[in-house]
Amino acid sequence: MSRATCTSAMSFHATILTLFPEMFPGPLGHALAGKALESGQWSLDAINIRDFTENKHNKVDQEPYGGGAGLVMSAQPVDAAIEACADKPGRLAFMTPRGRPLDQELARELANESGLKILCGRYEGIDQRVIDKHEPLEISVGDFVLSGGEVGALVLLDAIIRLLPGVMGNDQSGSDESFEGGLLEYPHYTRPAEWQGRTVPSVLLSGNHEAIARWRAEKAIEITAARRPDLLDRDKAAAAEPVSNERKRP
């Protein structure tokens, strides 16, 4: 890809700064995200950082000061790529294990913006001086290490795109999912009512919407308590926080 010029976005615009632009849109070109991409609900530019080098071999990495294994992405090409896309919509994010953990709250926050520029590192990382200069929003997709930021960027974008208006079709689909309201999602069942000797809970066949809602709420709490008790602890901690500076009544 040649040096990129920064053009205007559609509804939501993603700009990926990477050494492997061919990885995009990848899986985001299929299913819900792919249909939304075709219809213009979001758009994408994948910018090759290597195009911004100033050496004849397009070298983007150097050995780290202080020694150690691996190589580090040099400041010059990364900085030049970021500067070239300064007028792209959205803030700059950087995929890194040191970042803020990606959760549904952050995905919703970013889905409400006009776009996002995502910097993908490789090797042992990026020269810290670039990070200090541009102060990106650092985001982690989990407590593990990937070969580069591209897979994490795909995960982040998938979480964002499905929340864009109209992408899921039924807006209620997003509000009933795991992590909405601080709980994991309740179980789902569909036809037939009996399969290999296993039956659908009778309450779901009752037509009593109040009872169904109560069952789903109970199951969500039960599953969360068994698999992610930390989410329940977080809700309790939030509920315990004072809502004002008024003196508590006895």
N, C-alpha and C positions, 0 to 999 in steps of 0.2 A: 504494500500500500504506500502511496506517495505521502508526502507531508500533508497532513490534514488541514483543511480550512474549516472553520467552525460555523456551521449553518444553523438555522433556526429549528426549534423542536416542534413536535406536534403536541399531543396532550401531555404525555410524560416522556421525557427524553433521557435515555441512558447513554453515557459516554464512558467507554472502557479504555483505560490506558494499560497496555499489556505488551508483552513480547510475543504473544500468540493470538493475534486477532482472529485467526481462522477458527478458534474455539467458540466464537460467537456468531449468531445467537445460539448455536448448538441445540440443546433440548428446549430452549425457549422459543424455537421456531416451530414447535408442535403443540397440539392440544389447545388449552385455553389461551396460553400466552402467545402461541403461534397465530391463532385466529385474531387475537387482539392486535398483534403486530401487523397483520395483513390489513385490518380495518382501520389502522391509524390511531388506535387508542394509546399506543406507545411507539417509540422509535428508538433506533440504536445506531451508534457509531462505535466501531472498534478501532482504536488508534494504536499504531505500532510504535512503541517507544524507540525501537531501534532506528527508525527513520529520522530521529532527532540527534543522532550522534554527530560528533565533529571530528572523527578520526576515519581514516580511509578503509579500515576493516570493519566499521560499524560495531566496534566492541562496546559492550554496555556494562561490563563487570571488571572489578579489580580485586586484588588480594586485600584483606582487611589490615588496617594498622593494628599493631599489637600482636599479630600472628593469629593462628587458629585455623581450623579446617574450613574449607569452602571459600566462596567468593561473595562479594557484595556488589549490588548494583550501584553504579557511579552516579554522583549527584547531577552532572551536567545534562545527560539525555533525559532523565526523569523530570528535572526542573523545566527543561525546554518544552517537553510534551505538555506538562501542566500549564505553562504559560500560554502555549498556543491555543489551548482550549478554555481560556479564562472566561470567554463570553458564552460558553455552553451553559444551559440552565442547571440550577441546583448546586449544592455545596459539594466539596470534595470529600470522598471517603477513602479510606485505606484499609484493605483487608489484612489483618494481622492477629496472631494469637494473643497479643497484648491488649487488644481492643475491648470495647464494650461488648458484652455478649448480645448477640442478636436475639430479640424476642418479639412477640407479636406487637407489643407497644411501640417498639422502634420501627417495625415494618409499617404500622399504620401512620406513624409520624412522617416517615419518608414518602409514603404513598400520597400524602396530602400536599406534597411539594411539586414543583414544575418539572423536576428531573434530578439526576444525580450523576456526578462524575466519580468513577470508581478506579482507584489505582491498585494494580495487581503487582505485587512483588514476586521475585524469584530468587533462587540461590539462598544465601543466608539472610537476605533482607535488602533494605535500601539504606544508603548513606543517611544517617540521622539528621544531617543538616538540611536535607530537603523536607523532612517531616517537621523540623523546627520552623522552617521558613513558611510553609504553607498551612500548618496546623490542621490537617484533615481530621474528620471524624473517624476514629479508629474503631473498626468493627471486627469481632471474632465470631465465627460460626460454631465454635466448640472448643473444648479443652483437648485438642489434638493438633498435630502438625500436618499440613498438606504440602505437596510439592510446589505449590504456588498459589497466588490469590485468585486465579481464574475460577476454580470450582466454587470457592466461597462466594465470589461475585455472582455466579449463576444462582446459587442458593438465595442470596440476598435479593436479587432481582425477581426470582420466582415468588418470594414472599410478598414483595411489593406489588408486582403486576396484578396478581389475582385480587388485590384489594382495590384496584382502580375502578371507578364507577362503570358499571355495565359489563365488566369482564366476566364475572361469574353468573351474570344473568339474574339470578335470584339473590338480591342483597341479603336476605335472611341467611343464606348459606354461610356467609362469613361470620355472622354474629353467633352462630350456634357451634362453632368449631372449638377445638382444644385451645386453651390459653385465653379465650375470650371470657372475661369474668373471673379469671384466675384459676380455672379448673380445667382438667382434661375432659375430653368429650365423652358423652354417654355412648353405649353400644347401639349399633344400627342393625336392622333386620329387613328383609324383603321377601317376596313370594318365592317359593311356596311356604305355607304356614308350618309344614313339617318337612324336614330334610334329613335323610339318613337317621331317623329316629329322634332327631333334635327338633324341638318345637319353639316357636316364637313366644315370648312372654305374653300371657293372656291379656294383660292390661293394654298392650299395643293393638289388640284386636277388638277392644271394648267400644271404641268410638267415644270414650269419655276423655275429652281433651284436657280437662283439669287434672284427672288422674294420670294421664300420660305425661303431662308436664311435671307433675310431682315425682313420678317414677324416674324420669330422665334426670331431674335435679338430684335425686337421691343417688342414682347410679354414678353421676359425675363426681359427687363428693366421695363415694365409696372407692372409685377407681383412683382418684387423685390421692386419697389417703394411703392406698396400698402402693402406688407406684411413684408418686411425687409428693410426699408429705411436706417437702420444703415449700411447695406452693401454698398449702394451707397455713403453714407457719408464717409465710409472708403476709397473707391476708389478715391473720390475727394481729401481727405486728402493726400493720397499717391501720387496723381498726382501733388499736390501743393508742395511736398518736392523737394528741389533743388537737381539736379543730379550731381553737381560739386561745387567746391569752386570758380569758376570763377565769376568775377563781372557781374551782370546782365546788359544787354544793355538797354539803355533808349528806 
